Amino acid sequence: MDNFIFGIQGIARGINNAIHMLSQLQFFWGLAIGFFISTLIHGFLMSENPTHLPAMIFQDKGKSFKKIYAQEASGAYRVSYSRFSKTVDTLKLFFGLSFFLCMGIIFVALLRF
């Protein structure tokens, strides 16, 4: 049983050393900040109007679709719902990855100092 505990402690030290070494690399920080900025730019370019980004990310797809696109007199919409759904899914993926990357940077920074 002692060997198991020592093994777990060794793995934890290895992970701690890897995170500490990763936090000292300027390449990692440049990659993380660049990814975050490119996510923002990508979100602005994908959406037709950047003011609709909060509705697209935080609301249900159906509600945000009705809020963003008005129904024409004939009952049709300007943009298909499937295209809008793919755009919203992509935006949520990128912003989710960016959020977790930001939380990871904060976690690594806290471990470093």
N, C-alpha and C positions, 0 to 999 in steps of 0.2 A: 504494500500500500504506500510505503514511503517513496518508492521509485515513481509511482504514478503521480504523487504530489510534486516531486522534484521535476518530473517531465512537464507537468502543467506550468510550473514556475519558469522552467526554461523556455517554453513556448511563449509565455507572456513577456519575458525579457527580450526574446527575439523580435516579437511584434513591436515592443516599445523601442528597441534600437532601430528597427526599420522605419518607424514613424519619425523618430528623432532625426535620422539621416535624411529622410524625405523632406522634412521641414527646412533643412539647411540648403536645399538645392534651389537656386534661382529659377532653373528651368521649370520646376513644378509650380512655383508661384506665378510665373509668366503664363504657363499653360492654363492654370485655373482662372486667373483674371481675364485672360484672352477668351476663354470659353464663356465666361459670364457675360462679357461685353458682346461677343458674337451672338449669344442667345437673345439679348435685348434687341440687337439690330435685326436678327432674323425674325423675331416676333413683330417688329414694326413693319418689316417688308412683307411678311405673309398676310397680315391683316390689312384690309383696305383702308381702315381708319384706326389709328393707334388708340383712340379713346375707347374703342370697343374691346380692347384686350382684357380688362378686368371682368367684363361680362362673359367673354369667351372662356376664360380660365376658371373662374370661381362659380359660375352658374351652370345649371343643367343645360344640355345642348338644345333641347326644344325651346326652353324659355329664352335663352340668349338668341336663338335663331329668329324667333318671333319679335324680339326686342330690336334686333339689328336690321332685319329686312322686313319692309312693309309689304303687305299683300296688295297686288294690283287689282284693278277693277274686275278683271276676268277671273280672279281667284288664284292666279299663279304667282309664284315668287320669281325674282330676278335671278337668283342663284339656287342651284339644286341643294337639297338638304344633305345628300351624300358628299358633295364637294365640301360643304361647310363642316360636316362631321369629320372628314379627313383632316381638314385644316385645324380644327379644334383639338383633335387627338394629337397631332404633331406639336402644336403649341404647348399643350399640357405636358407632353413628354419632355420637350426641351426645357420648359420652365421648372419642371420637377427635377430633372437632372441638375440644372443650375442651382436650385435650392439645396439639394443634397451636397453638391460640391461646395457651396458656400458654408454649409454647416460643417463639412469635413475640414475646410480651411480653418474655421473657428476652433474646432476640436484640436487640430494639430497645433495651432498657435497657442492654445491653452496648455497643451502638453509641453510645448517648447519652453515656455516661460514659467 
